[in-house]
Amino acid sequence: MQHKFSIRMKAGVAGLVAMAIVFAMGAGSPATAQTQTQQPAQQPISSETFGAWQLRCGQLPGATEESCILSQDLIDQNSQRPLMQVAIGHFGQQRQPGTIITLPLGIRLPPGIEVKVDGVTVGNLAFRQCSPPPVNGCQATLILDKGILDLFKAGNTGTARFQDTLGQTIEIPFSLSGFTAGYNKVR
């Protein structure tokens, strides 16, 4: 049995977006970013909307340049609870493109997340960490090579598939509307 949710996209869930910005700007890699989440940005965060995506830019203490992250927050319209955040940024010293997918606590971890774009599987991700607030969720990362980026840019709909604690499959779609224009401004 698959769960169906009434989903709406929201411009920002403060804790998740702030966490994603920290990952994109200051982290050596998505896996090691957790220790840097306590540092607030020195400068105000600017934002711009591209279709279903929100671009947020800011600068962390000690950083010489502003960095940006592109994210989409999906909210259950019935409960108003966050269902998922997809955040795209550049990680590490080589500034490699990657995504961090955050799902709420209370999901089954071993199967991980299957990510698809227009029905094509682009990754089967293991959860890297689960954290209390402000993240309040479990995160998995995917490095975006040229082939995956091209699918995201040309695609219409992405899907994250995972299981709840009872082993029931949950699929959450996310829009790729505006992805290319927003991604072109990620730095």
Secondary structure, DSSP 8 states (H G I E B T S, - for coil): -EE---EEEES--HHHHHHHHHHHHH-SSGGGGGGGTT---SS--EEEEETTEEEEEE--TT-SS-EEEEEEEEEETTT--EEEEEEEEEETTTTEEEEEEEEESSEE-TT-EEEEETTEEEEEE-EEEEE-TTT-EEEEEEE--HHHHHHHHH-SEEEEEEEETTS-EEEEEEE-TTHHHHHTT--
